[in-house]
Amino acid sequence: MTHTLHTQNAIRTLTNAFAPLSCLIGAARNGSFSFTLVDEHGIARRSERLYPEQYASAAPLQAIIDRTRQALVA
């Protein structure tokens, strides 16, 4: 699987994991990308950059999702 497919799968997973928040994707380069979670008022709640080793497999990506969910409720 290429970086592009891994990236697309990760973006889809993040978008689904944090709905109803909007997941904005930006600054994609060299296989990495950033995501920003935005609430219904357009306020950014969390932003993070992901690298290929963090989203190429399910376990590291799930750890990021779990950590981000904890940060959102804190």
Secondary structure, 3 states (H helix, E strand, C coil): CCHHHHHHHHHHHHHHHCCCCEEEEEEEECCEEEEEEECCCCCEEEEEEECHHHHCCHHHHHHHHHHHHHHHHC
